[in-house]
Amino acid sequence: MRRVILLGASNLTRSFPTVVEIVRQIWSEPVEIMAAMGHGRSYGQDSVMLGRKISGIFPCALWRDLQTRESLPTTALVTDIGNDLLYGTTPEVLLKWIEGCLDHLAAVGAATIVTLLPSESIERLGERRFQLFRRLLFARSKLTLTDARRLVREINERLIAIGEKRKIPVISASGSWYGFDPIHVKRSVMRQAWPALLAAWRALDEPFSISRTSLAMVAYLSALEPREYSRFGFQRRVTQPNGRLNDGTTISIY
């Protein structure tokens, strides 16, 4: 059996059924999936979205649970790194959280992929569209478009340097994957984008395509609850793994 650790925010959450199908197709065997994700998710601080409050990824319970599980061959994805810039987090603090996650992954021998922020999409973003999405998704943010472009370039440069130092792939996203929404991969290209991003996990003899996930599977995966969170102030704790697929794959959400 193999373990796959997925760390991200809204792009990973929106694409989770597709990513699960890719994981199962790459290895064709039961996989233990551990995912820390969620809309608006921060890498280091609590975040609230639609009444749900959840901890940052670096301090979340995934790492405690990982210490109690048996050793397995492990691959990992670290993606959706930009939200914290809109929360006012400095690059130094954000990258400290990212490196903390990478340290945890290195401790279990994970073959890790990191994705860059979508710089091409942000560079071509106009002021009106930037203001619209900032107000819709991060209403309290004071980030300006000029600062957003500068910070995205800085973070990407430093992520590339981290990848070189740690000898891990740092993958850029194609600007063609983004449309009017500058930070979320278009649904129409998810089945092409994610295989391209995850190709470094395993050398395949030939490209592969992902069939559409059934609505039943999408509904099942979307209903899985994380281990610890609160909804409108009410605390919830859910035993993990709380997802099981017919091939023996298990899914734990954090």
N, C-alpha and C positions, 0 to 999 in steps of 0.2 A: 504494500500500500504506500501511497505517496501523500505528502501534505502540501497544500497550497495556501499561502497566506496572502490576503488581499487587503491593501490599505488605501482608502480613498474617500471621496465625498460624493457629490451629486452625479458626476459622470459614471463612476463605478456603480452607484446605486441604480441609475437609469439603465445601465447596460448589464446588470448582474446576471440575468438569465442567459444572455449571449456569452458572457465570460464563463459561466458554468458549463455551457455546452462546449466551448473551446477547450476548456480544461479536460473534460471527459473525452473529447475526440483526440486530443494530443496523446493522452496516456492509455486510453482504452482499458482502464482498470478502475476499481474503486479508489476514490480520492477523498482525503480528509480536508475539507475547505474551512478555513478560519478567516472571516472577513470583518474588518472594522471599517465601517462606512456610514454614510448618511448625508442627506441634503444639508448643505451649509456646514459640514463637519470641519472642526478645527483639528490641527495636529497636536495642540497642547493645552487648550482651555475648553471649558464648557461652552456649548453652543445651543441655541434654542431656535427651533424651526417649527412653525405651526403647532405650538404648544408642547413640543417634545424637547426635553432637555437631556443632553447626553455629554459625557466627558470627552475630552480630547483623545486622539488616537494614542499618543505616546503614554499617557497615564492610564489607559483603559485596561480592563481585566483580561484582555487577550494574552498579555505577556505573563500574567500569573498563571492562567490556565495552561499556557504552553509549557511552563516549567514542570507541570504535573503529568504531562502526556509522554508517552514513549517516544524514543528517538526514531524519526523517519526521514527518508530523503525528502528534502524540502525545497520548493521554489517560492518566490515571493514577488509581489508587485507593489511599488510605492508610487502612487499617482495622485492627481487632484491636489497639488501642493499650494495653489494660489489663494484659497479662501482667507487665510490668516492675514494677508496683506490688506484685505478689506475690513478686517477687524482692528486694524491699526498696529499689528505686530511688526516689529522690525525684522529685517532679513537675518540679523544675528540670532535673534531668539528663535525664529522659525527654523533656521537651519540647525540650530542646536537640537530642536525636537526631532527633525528629520534624521540627524546623525544618531540620536538616541535610539530611534526605531531601527536604523541600519546596524547599530551595535547589537541590539537584541537578535536581529536576523542573522548576523555573522556568528553569534554565539551558538546557533543551532545549525550552522553550515549551509544556510539557505543560498541558493542561486537566485540572486535578486535582480530585478529590472526597475529602474527609476524612469519616470517620464518627465519631460520638461513642461513648463507652462506654455500655452499656445501663443507664442510671441507673434507669429505672423498674423493671426487673427486680431490680436490686440493692437498691433501697429497700424492696421488698416481701419480700425474702429474710429468712427466719428464722435464728436462731442455729444450730440443729441442722443445717439444710441447708447453711448456710455452712461449718460445720466439716467436714461430710462431703465437700463438693467441694474444699475447700482441702486436706484430707488426701489425697484421691484424685489430684488433679491437681498440687498444689504442696506435697508432703509436708514440705518444710523451711521453708515460709513461716510467719512469726509474725504475719502481718497479722490484725488483729481486724475484726469486722464493722463496728464503729463507725468505725474508721479507714478501712475500705474505702469506706463510704458517703461520708465526708468527702472522701477523695481523688478518688473518681469525680466528685463535684460540682465540686471544684476543677479537675480536668483538663478536664472538659467546658466550664466557664466560660472557661478559658484557650484551649482549642481554638477556641471561638466567636470570641474576640478575635483569634486568629491568622488565622482565616478572613476576618474583616472587614478586617484590615490588609492581607492579601494578595489580597483580592477572590476568594476561592475558596469554593465551596459546602461547608458543614459540615452533614452530614445526621444526623438522629437516627433511631434504630431504634425501631420500635413495640414496646411492652411485650408485645403479644399474640403476638409472634414467639417468645417464650421460654416454656418450660414448667417442669418440675421442675428441669431443668438451667438455671441462671440466666445462663449466659454464651454458650451455643451456640444459634444459631437452630434451631428445630425442623425436622427434615427435611421434615415435611408442608407447610411454608410456604416452603421455599427458593425455589420457582419463582414465588412472589408477592413475597417479600421482596427478592430481588436486583434484579429489574427496577425496583422502587420506589427502591432505594438508588442505582441507576446511571442513573436517568432524566435527571439533569442533564448527562450526557455529550452527549446529543443530543436536541433537541426532536423528538418523534415526533408524527405526525398523529393517531394513535390508540393506545390501550394495546395491548400485545401480550402473549401468553402463551407460555410456554416448554414445549415438549414434553419428555417424559421422555428423558433421555440413555440410550442403549443400554448394557447391561451391558458389552459389549465396549469401548465408548469409555471408560466409567468405569474399567475395568481397565487400559486403555492409559495413560490420564492418570495414574492412581495409581502406575503403575510407573516414571514418569519420575524420574530421579535429579538432584539438584542438582549444580551445578558443583564445589563443594568441601564435603566433610564427612568425618567419621570415624564408623565403626561399631565399637563396642567396641575403640577404639584403633587400628583399621586405617584409614589415610587413603585417601580416594577422590577422584579428580578426573575429571570427565566433561565431554567436549566439548559445547558448546552452540552452536546449539539441538539438542536431542536428541529433540524431538517434531515430527512433521510430519503434517498432516491432509490429506485428499484434495482440499480446496479451495485448497491452497497455504499455509494458515496454518502458522506455525512457533511452537514453544514452547520457551523457555529457562527453566530452573529454577535458583534460587540459594538 
